[in-house]
């Protein structure tokens, strides 16, 4: 591919939500804005510092701002709105302090159980707290601007945004009498998209049941675990549910990994029972669990590249064991599990997120085609859109090469002979990436 051809190509603009990460571009001058915020805070230019910092958090689709943060600055104050899913933060900054709040639910609709939940939540926060103004139950944040840096603003704001979003969804799912406040900014999904998502979930359950039946009677617990967990991670990432569906999936995954008293067999049975609940879910109930919204903060804490590389290596060891024991039917599942698990659990940089998303798009091309994207793999002919895959990797890598000088595109090194061989070579190349600045 010539350089002129390369620069004329654009990375796919995804019009749908995938996973819990933010699939958007950061500001091109994000690092410069962050550095300017540092400098302004050091010089006691408080309002300028906040403005630079907040502008560094605005994300984009291509060149167009998502308007996840709206700023209004005067000589003596800075007002802003910040969006995080179901939560809309209203904040005012003066030279002396930052005050921010989120309306969570209508106070008159709060049951005794909800009030108890809110009191318990107050003990779990570091920077924020609940209160009621008589009309609404709200979360608030107060920051004294005496000594500031971008980090001292980032973590309190992130805690407010993430917990407000989580609690609004939790309250809606668990307290049927409660009425959420200030949710006019979230938009319902089109029925056509919801139908695609519903059909995908139901078809995935059918495929899962078929695969479980192919497992041998011995050594099956580990393989069942991969199949059930991969299904939950897949549904969470590809259809990106909200409200009760998201809360329940998260709870099931958390319980699986934290429960040290139950056997793998017992934990698998719990996942199986929940998946059967999903199978019985009708379209109307399913559709209540989705909306479109803007996001500012990632849910997961940043992870090191070494953590991901180590996880891939450990997964390769398991694949090798299954191969040597002739349990080849589970290997494709483990390859997709690697990507879904990593995107669910690790706070990855934009390059790794984009690469893992590309892998998922290739291995689930039929679903992406139904959503309106050009398929990258044909299951019937078992053939790849090789040129498109290579050029997409080139574009992902090139976007960050100024920051990471030693990053090299690797599309031409991939093995396109089969899906399994492609997967192995893809993850190997990810392990070989060099993120030294």
C-alpha positions as CSV (number, residue, x, y, z in Angstrom):
1,X,0.0,0.0,0.0
2,X,1.4,3.4,-0.9
3,X,1.6,6.2,1.6
4,X,-0.9,8.3,-0.4
5,X,-3.4,5.3,-0.2
6,X,-2.8,5.0,3.5
7,X,-3.5,8.6,4.4
8,X,-6.7,8.6,2.3
9,X,-8.1,5.7,4.3
10,X,-10.0,6.3,7.5
11,X,-10.5,4.1,10.5
12,X,-14.1,2.8,10.8
13,X,-16.4,5.1,12.7
14,X,-18.5,3.0,15.0
15,X,-22.0,4.3,15.4
16,X,-23.0,1.8,18.1
17,X,-22.0,1.3,21.7
18,X,-19.6,-1.6,22.5
19,X,-18.6,-2.5,26.0
20,X,-18.0,-0.2,28.9
21,X,-15.1,1.7,27.5
22,X,-15.3,4.9,25.6
23,X,-15.1,4.2,21.8
24,X,-14.2,7.8,20.9
25,X,-11.1,9.9,20.1
26,X,-9.5,12.1,22.7
27,X,-8.6,15.7,21.8
28,X,-5.6,15.8,19.5
29,X,-3.9,18.2,21.9
30,X,-5.0,16.3,25.0
31,X,-1.5,16.1,26.5
32,X,-0.9,19.8,25.8
33,X,-4.2,20.7,27.5
34,X,-3.3,18.6,30.5
35,X,0.1,20.2,30.7
36,X,-1.5,23.7,30.5
37,X,-3.8,22.7,33.3
38,X,-0.8,21.9,35.5
39,X,0.9,25.1,34.7
40,X,-2.2,27.2,35.3
41,X,-2.9,25.6,38.6
42,X,0.7,26.2,39.7
43,X,0.3,29.9,38.8
44,X,-3.0,30.0,40.8
45,X,-5.0,30.7,37.6
46,X,-7.7,28.4,38.9
47,X,-10.4,29.0,36.3
48,X,-7.9,28.6,33.4
49,X,-6.6,25.4,35.0
50,X,-10.1,23.9,35.2
51,X,-10.9,24.9,31.6
52,X,-7.8,23.3,30.2
53,X,-8.4,20.2,32.3
54,X,-12.0,19.8,31.3
55,X,-11.2,20.4,27.6
56,X,-8.7,17.5,27.8
57,X,-11.6,15.2,28.8
58,X,-13.8,16.1,25.8
59,X,-14.0,13.2,23.4
60,X,-14.8,13.1,19.7
61,X,-16.2,11.1,16.8
62,X,-13.7,11.9,14.1
63,X,-13.4,15.7,14.2
64,X,-16.7,16.4,15.9
65,X,-17.0,16.8,19.6
66,X,-19.4,14.5,21.5
67,X,-20.2,17.4,23.7
68,X,-19.8,15.2,26.8
69,X,-18.7,18.3,28.6
70,X,-20.3,21.7,28.0
71,X,-18.4,24.8,29.3
72,X,-19.5,28.3,30.1
73,X,-16.8,30.7,31.4
74,X,-17.0,34.2,32.8
75,X,-14.4,36.4,34.4
76,X,-15.2,35.1,37.9
77,X,-16.6,31.6,37.4
78,X,-16.7,28.5,35.2
79,X,-19.9,26.5,34.9
80,X,-20.0,23.1,33.2
81,X,-22.2,20.1,32.5
82,X,-20.6,16.7,32.4
83,X,-22.3,13.5,31.1
84,X,-21.7,10.0,32.3
85,X,-24.4,7.6,31.0
86,X,-27.6,8.2,33.0
87,X,-25.9,10.9,35.1
88,X,-25.7,14.6,34.2
89,X,-23.4,16.7,36.5
90,X,-24.0,20.4,37.0
91,X,-20.9,22.2,38.4
92,X,-19.8,25.7,39.2
93,X,-16.1,26.6,39.7
94,X,-15.0,29.8,41.4
95,X,-11.5,30.8,42.4
96,X,-12.2,29.4,45.9
97,X,-13.9,26.1,45.2
98,X,-15.7,23.6,42.9
99,X,-19.3,22.5,43.7
100,X,-20.9,19.8,41.6
101,X,-24.1,17.8,42.0
102,X,-26.2,15.2,40.3
103,X,-30.0,14.6,40.7
104,X,-30.5,10.9,41.2
105,X,-34.1,10.3,42.1
106,X,-37.2,12.2,43.2
107,X,-37.3,12.4,47.0
108,X,-41.0,11.6,47.4
109,X,-40.6,8.3,45.6
110,X,-37.9,7.0,48.0
111,X,-38.9,4.0,50.0
112,X,-37.4,3.1,53.4
113,X,-35.3,0.5,51.6
114,X,-33.9,3.0,49.2
115,X,-33.1,5.5,52.0
116,X,-31.2,2.7,53.8
117,X,-29.3,1.9,50.6
118,X,-28.3,5.6,50.2
119,X,-27.1,5.8,53.8
120,X,-25.0,2.7,53.3
121,X,-23.5,4.1,50.1
122,X,-22.4,7.3,51.9
123,X,-19.9,5.2,53.9
124,X,-18.3,3.8,50.7
125,X,-17.4,7.2,49.1
126,X,-14.2,9.1,49.4
127,X,-15.0,12.5,48.0
128,X,-18.8,12.7,47.5
129,X,-22.0,12.3,49.6
130,X,-25.7,12.0,49.3
131,X,-28.2,14.6,50.4
132,X,-31.8,15.7,49.7
133,X,-33.0,19.2,48.9
134,X,-36.6,18.1,49.6
135,X,-37.4,17.6,45.9
136,X,-34.6,15.4,44.8
137,X,-32.1,12.9,46.2
138,X,-28.7,14.2,45.0
139,X,-25.0,13.3,45.1
140,X,-22.7,16.3,45.7
141,X,-19.0,17.1,45.5
142,X,-17.1,20.0,47.1
143,X,-13.5,20.7,46.3
144,X,-11.5,23.5,48.0
145,X,-9.2,25.1,45.4
146,X,-6.4,25.9,47.8
147,X,-3.9,23.4,46.4
148,X,-4.7,22.0,43.0
149,X,-3.4,19.8,40.3
150,X,-5.3,18.0,37.5
151,X,-5.2,14.7,39.5
152,X,-6.8,16.4,42.5
153,X,-9.7,17.3,40.2
154,X,-9.8,14.1,38.2
155,X,-10.4,11.6,40.9
156,X,-13.2,13.4,42.8
157,X,-15.1,14.2,39.5
158,X,-14.6,10.6,38.3
159,X,-16.0,9.2,41.6
160,X,-19.0,11.5,41.3
161,X,-19.7,10.6,37.7
162,X,-19.2,6.8,37.9
163,X,-21.2,6.4,41.1
164,X,-24.0,8.6,40.1
165,X,-24.4,6.6,36.9
166,X,-24.2,3.3,38.7
167,X,-26.6,4.2,41.4
168,X,-29.2,5.6,39.0
169,X,-29.2,2.4,37.1
170,X,-29.2,0.3,40.3
171,X,-32.1,2.2,41.7
172,X,-34.1,1.9,38.5
173,X,-33.4,-1.9,38.5
174,X,-33.9,-2.7,42.2
175,X,-36.4,-0.1,43.6
176,X,-39.5,-0.3,41.4
177,X,-41.3,2.6,43.3
178,X,-38.4,5.1,42.8
179,X,-38.5,7.7,40.0
180,X,-35.2,8.7,38.4
181,X,-34.5,12.4,38.1
182,X,-32.9,14.3,35.2
183,X,-32.7,11.6,32.6
184,X,-34.0,13.5,29.6
185,X,-30.6,13.4,28.0
186,X,-30.6,9.6,27.5
187,X,-32.2,8.4,24.3
188,X,-33.9,5.1,23.4
189,X,-32.4,2.9,20.8
190,X,-34.2,2.2,17.5
191,X,-36.4,-0.9,17.5
192,X,-34.5,-2.3,14.6
193,X,-31.2,-2.2,16.5
194,X,-32.8,-3.7,19.6
195,X,-34.2,-6.6,17.5
196,X,-30.7,-7.3,16.1
197,X,-29.3,-7.3,19.7
198,X,-32.1,-9.5,21.0
199,X,-31.8,-12.0,18.1
200,X,-28.0,-12.1,18.6
201,X,-28.4,-12.9,22.3
202,X,-30.9,-15.6,21.6
203,X,-28.8,-17.2,18.8
204,X,-25.8,-17.0,21.0
205,X,-27.6,-19.0,23.7
206,X,-28.6,-21.6,21.2
207,X,-25.0,-21.9,19.9
208,X,-23.8,-22.1,23.5
209,X,-26.2,-25.0,24.4
210,X,-25.0,-26.9,21.3
211,X,-21.4,-26.4,22.2
212,X,-21.9,-27.6,25.8
213,X,-23.4,-30.8,24.4
214,X,-20.2,-31.5,22.5
215,X,-18.1,-31.5,25.6
216,X,-16.7,-34.8,26.9
217,X,-18.0,-36.2,30.2
218,X,-14.6,-35.8,31.8
219,X,-12.5,-32.6,32.2
220,X,-15.5,-30.6,31.1
221,X,-15.8,-28.1,34.1
222,X,-13.0,-25.9,32.8
223,X,-14.4,-25.9,29.3
224,X,-17.9,-25.1,30.5
225,X,-16.5,-22.2,32.5
226,X,-14.9,-20.7,29.4
227,X,-18.1,-21.2,27.4
228,X,-20.4,-19.6,30.0
229,X,-18.1,-16.7,31.0
230,X,-17.3,-16.0,27.4
231,X,-21.0,-15.8,26.7
232,X,-21.6,-13.2,29.4
233,X,-18.5,-11.1,28.4
234,X,-19.7,-11.3,24.8
235,X,-23.2,-10.2,25.6
236,X,-21.9,-7.4,27.8
237,X,-19.5,-6.1,25.2
238,X,-21.4,-6.6,21.9
239,X,-24.9,-5.6,22.9
240,X,-23.9,-3.3,25.8
241,X,-27.0,-3.5,28.0
242,X,-27.9,-1.0,30.8
243,X,-30.1,-1.2,33.9
244,X,-31.1,-4.6,35.2
245,X,-29.5,-6.7,32.5
246,X,-26.1,-5.0,33.0
247,X,-26.3,-5.1,36.8
248,X,-27.2,-8.8,36.8
249,X,-24.4,-9.8,34.3
250,X,-21.9,-7.8,36.4
251,X,-23.1,-9.4,39.6
252,X,-22.8,-12.9,38.1
253,X,-19.3,-12.4,36.8
254,X,-18.2,-10.9,40.1
255,X,-19.6,-13.7,42.1
256,X,-18.0,-16.3,39.9
257,X,-14.5,-14.9,40.4
258,X,-14.8,-13.9,44.0
259,X,-16.6,-17.1,45.3
260,X,-13.8,-19.2,46.7
261,X,-16.0,-21.7,48.6
262,X,-18.0,-23.2,45.7
263,X,-16.6,-25.7,43.2
264,X,-16.3,-24.8,39.5
265,X,-19.1,-27.2,38.8
266,X,-21.4,-25.4,41.2
267,X,-20.5,-22.0,39.8
268,X,-21.0,-23.2,36.3
269,X,-24.5,-24.3,37.2
270,X,-25.3,-20.8,38.6
271,X,-24.2,-19.3,35.3
272,X,-26.2,-21.8,33.3
273,X,-29.4,-21.0,35.3
274,X,-28.9,-17.3,34.7
275,X,-28.4,-17.9,31.0
276,X,-31.6,-19.9,30.9
277,X,-33.3,-16.8,32.4
278,X,-32.0,-14.7,29.6
279,X,-33.3,-17.3,27.1
280,X,-36.8,-16.8,28.6
281,X,-36.6,-13.0,28.4
282,X,-39.1,-11.6,26.0
283,X,-38.3,-8.8,23.6
284,X,-40.3,-6.2,25.4
285,X,-38.5,-6.8,28.8
286,X,-35.2,-7.0,27.0
287,X,-35.7,-3.6,25.3
288,X,-36.1,-1.8,28.6
289,X,-32.4,-2.3,29.3
290,X,-30.9,0.0,26.6
291,X,-30.3,3.6,25.9
292,X,-27.9,5.9,24.1
293,X,-25.9,8.4,26.2
294,X,-22.6,10.2,26.4
295,X,-19.6,9.2,28.6
296,X,-16.6,11.0,30.0
297,X,-14.8,8.6,32.3
298,X,-13.7,5.0,31.8
299,X,-15.1,2.5,34.4
300,X,-11.9,0.5,34.8
301,X,-8.6,1.7,36.3
302,X,-5.7,1.9,34.0
303,X,-3.8,-1.3,33.6
304,X,-0.2,-1.9,32.4
305,X,0.6,-3.5,29.1
306,X,2.5,-6.1,31.0
307,X,-0.7,-7.3,32.7
308,X,-2.4,-7.9,29.3
309,X,0.7,-9.6,27.9
310,X,0.9,-11.9,30.9
311,X,-2.8,-12.8,30.6
312,X,-2.3,-13.7,27.0
313,X,0.6,-15.9,27.8
314,X,-1.3,-17.7,30.6
315,X,-4.2,-18.2,28.1
316,X,-1.8,-19.7,25.5
317,X,-0.7,-22.2,28.2
318,X,-4.3,-23.3,28.7
319,X,-4.8,-23.6,24.9
320,X,-1.7,-25.7,24.6
321,X,-3.0,-28.1,27.3
322,X,-6.4,-28.4,25.6
323,X,-4.6,-29.1,22.3
324,X,-2.4,-31.7,23.7
325,X,-5.5,-33.4,25.2
326,X,-7.4,-33.2,21.9
327,X,-10.1,-30.9,23.2
328,X,-9.9,-28.7,20.1
329,X,-13.6,-27.6,20.2
330,X,-12.9,-25.2,23.1
331,X,-9.9,-23.4,21.5
332,X,-11.9,-20.8,19.4
333,X,-13.8,-19.9,22.5
334,X,-10.6,-19.3,24.5
335,X,-9.3,-17.0,21.7
336,X,-12.4,-14.8,21.9
337,X,-12.4,-15.0,25.7
338,X,-9.0,-13.4,25.8
339,X,-10.3,-10.2,24.0
340,X,-13.6,-10.0,25.9
341,X,-12.0,-10.7,29.3
342,X,-9.3,-8.1,28.7
343,X,-11.8,-5.4,27.5
344,X,-14.0,-6.1,30.5
345,X,-11.3,-6.2,33.2
346,X,-8.4,-4.0,32.1
347,X,-8.2,-0.3,31.6
348,X,-6.3,-0.5,28.3
349,X,-4.8,2.3,26.2
350,X,-6.6,3.3,23.0
351,X,-4.3,1.3,20.8
352,X,-4.9,-2.0,22.6
353,X,-8.7,-1.3,22.9
354,X,-8.9,-0.7,19.2
355,X,-6.9,-3.8,18.3
356,X,-8.9,-6.1,20.5
357,X,-12.1,-4.6,19.2
358,X,-10.8,-5.3,15.7
359,X,-10.3,-8.9,16.7
360,X,-13.8,-9.2,18.0
361,X,-15.2,-7.6,14.9
362,X,-13.4,-10.2,12.8
363,X,-14.5,-13.1,14.9
364,X,-18.1,-11.8,15.0
365,X,-18.4,-10.4,11.5
366,X,-22.0,-11.7,10.9
367,X,-23.2,-9.6,13.9
368,X,-21.3,-6.5,12.8
369,X,-22.7,-6.9,9.2
370,X,-26.2,-7.0,10.7
371,X,-25.4,-3.6,12.4
372,X,-24.4,-2.2,9.0
373,X,-20.6,-2.6,9.0
374,X,-18.7,-4.4,6.2
375,X,-17.8,-7.9,7.3
376,X,-14.1,-8.7,7.8
377,X,-14.5,-12.5,7.8
378,X,-16.7,-14.8,5.9
379,X,-17.7,-17.8,7.9
380,X,-19.0,-19.8,4.9
381,X,-15.8,-19.5,2.8
382,X,-13.6,-19.1,5.9
383,X,-11.9,-16.2,4.2
384,X,-10.6,-12.8,5.5
385,X,-10.8,-9.3,4.2
386,X,-7.1,-9.3,4.4
387,X,-6.3,-5.9,2.9
388,X,-8.9,-4.2,5.1
389,X,-7.6,-5.8,8.2
390,X,-4.0,-4.9,7.5
391,X,-4.9,-1.3,6.7
392,X,-7.0,-1.0,9.8
393,X,-4.1,-2.1,12.0
394,X,-1.8,0.3,10.1
395,X,-4.2,3.2,10.9
396,X,-4.6,2.2,14.6
397,X,-0.8,2.1,15.1
398,X,0.0,5.2,13.0
399,X,-2.3,7.3,15.1
400,X,-0.1,6.9,18.2
401,X,3.4,6.5,16.5
402,X,4.4,10.1,17.5
403,X,4.0,9.2,21.1
404,X,5.2,5.6,20.9
405,X,8.2,5.8,18.5
406,X,8.9,2.0,18.6
407,X,5.4,0.9,17.6
408,X,5.3,-1.0,14.3
409,X,2.3,-2.1,12.3
410,X,2.1,-5.9,12.2
411,X,-0.7,-6.7,9.7
412,X,1.6,-8.3,7.2
413,X,3.0,-10.7,9.8
414,X,-0.4,-12.3,10.5
415,X,-1.3,-15.8,9.5
416,X,-4.6,-15.8,7.5
417,X,-4.7,-19.6,6.8
418,X,-7.4,-20.2,9.4
419,X,-9.3,-18.4,12.2
420,X,-7.3,-20.2,14.9
421,X,-4.0,-19.5,13.3
422,X,-5.0,-15.9,12.7
423,X,-5.9,-15.6,16.4
424,X,-2.7,-17.0,17.7
425,X,-0.6,-14.8,15.4
426,X,-2.7,-11.7,16.3
427,X,-2.1,-12.1,20.0
428,X,1.6,-12.9,19.5
429,X,1.9,-9.6,17.7
430,X,0.1,-7.8,20.4
431,X,2.6,-9.2,23.0
432,X,5.4,-8.0,20.8
433,X,4.2,-4.3,20.7
434,X,6.7,-1.8,22.2
435,X,5.1,1.0,24.1
436,X,8.4,2.7,25.1
437,X,8.0,6.5,24.5
